[in-house]
Amino acid sequence: MNFSEESQKPVIGLLGGIGSGKSYAAQIFSRLGCVVINADEIVAQLYKDSERLKQEIEKNFGSDAVCEGEINRKYLAQQVFADDEKLGKLNSITHRAVLEEIENKKRKLKDSASCRAIVYDVPLLLEKGLEKDCDYLIYIEASKAVRQKRVKHRSGLSEKELEIREKNQILLDKKKNIANYRIVNNSLGEEKLVPQIEQILTEILSGKK
């Protein structure tokens, strides 16, 4: 594959269910010389530093949404709870800002000699249409039992709560079917994960697929 002239680096998107280990895989890609663009980190940074985002949120959710120069997350959570219209508005505002920042980061990396590839660690990557921005998609697969165990340990979600969250996402089978590569991640450590990622990255950089 010839990578886009704009990026000059392969852009890799990570797919998988909740608890499949996407962020864990992203850490390994980072150790192998890739630069990871993490959407959650971008949101946190924007909420802290973006005056434009603060102004737009205040305009749409009132003066209580920004307190002493900081976005009032607790107030926003109360506003959007059980209100799909307000939640959609907040997501739309945040989504636009995140997309702009992703593009800015990607542009800065296009000539970086130290960056082997760009990896998107973005929740709901397909749902947000960001797969169109990727040269390759990798599906991180883990059994339901393994994912449930990880999620319960990480955030205390029950099996039922996990199922409810995943109902609002694109089916895992669809994510798996559109991926260029599949990584199996059922083990607790990285012993079996690292060789799979190394092999895939080597193939991507050689342009074999």
Residue pairs with C-beta under 8 A, 6 or more apart in sequence:
1 10
1 135
1 136
1 207
1 209
2 207
3 9
3 10
3 11
3 135
4 11
4 135
6 107
6 110
7 106
7 109
7 110
7 118
7 135
8 110
8 111
9 109
9 110
9 112
9 115
9 116
9 117
9 118
10 117
10 118
10 135
10 136
10 204
10 205
11 106
11 117
11 118
11 119
11 120
11 133
11 134
11 135
11 136
12 29
12 34
12 117
12 118
12 119
12 120
12 134
12 135
12 136
12 137
12 138
12 204
13 119
13 120
13 122
13 125
13 130
13 131
13 133
13 134
13 136
13 137
13 138
14 22
14 25
14 26
14 119
14 120
14 121
14 122
14 125
14 137
14 138
14 140
15 22
15 125
15 126
15 137
15 138
15 139
15 140
15 175
15 176
15 178
15 179
16 22
16 139
16 140
16 141
16 142
16 172
16 175
17 142
17 147
17 166
17 169
17 172
18 147
18 151
18 162
18 165
18 166
19 142
19 146
19 147
19 148
19 149
19 150
19 151
19 154
19 162
20 140
20 141
20 142
20 147
20 185
21 140
21 142
21 150
21 185
21 193
22 121
22 140
23 38
23 121
24 185
24 190
24 193
25 138
25 140
25 183
25 185
25 193
25 197
26 36
26 38
26 119
26 121
27 36
28 190
28 193
28 194
28 197
29 36
29 117
29 119
29 197
29 201
30 36
30 119
32 116
32 197
32 198
32 201
33 114
33 115
33 116
33 117
34 115
34 116
34 117
34 118
34 119
34 201
35 109
35 112
35 115
35 117
35 118
35 119
36 119
36 121
37 102
37 105
37 106
37 118
37 119
37 120
37 121
37 122
38 121
38 122
39 98
39 102
39 120
39 121
39 122
39 123
40 121
40 123
42 98
42 101
42 102
42 105
43 94
43 98
45 101
46 53
46 94
46 97
46 98
46 101
47 53
47 70
47 71
47 73
48 70
50 97
52 97
53 71
53 93
53 94
53 97
54 66
54 69
54 71
56 93
57 65
57 66
57 71
57 76
57 90
57 93
58 65
58 66
60 89
60 90
60 93
61 75
61 76
61 79
61 86
61 90
64 72
64 75
65 71
65 72
65 75
65 76
65 79
66 72
67 75
76 90
79 86
79 90
80 86
80 87
80 90
95 128
99 128
99 130
102 120
102 122
102 130
102 133
106 118
109 115
109 118
116 201
116 205
117 201
117 204
117 205
120 130
120 133
120 134
122 128
122 130
124 169
125 131
125 134
126 170
126 174
126 175
126 178
127 169
127 170
131 137
131 178
135 204
136 180
136 181
136 204
136 209
137 178
137 179
137 180
137 181
138 179
138 180
138 181
138 182
138 183
138 200
139 175
139 176
139 179
139 181
139 182
139 183
140 183
140 185
141 176
141 182
141 183
141 184
141 185
142 150
142 184
142 185
142 186
143 186
146 186
147 162
148 159
148 162
151 157
151 162
152 158
157 165
166 172
176 182
180 209
181 200
181 203
181 209
183 193
183 196
183 197
183 200
184 192
184 196
185 192
185 193
187 193
203 209
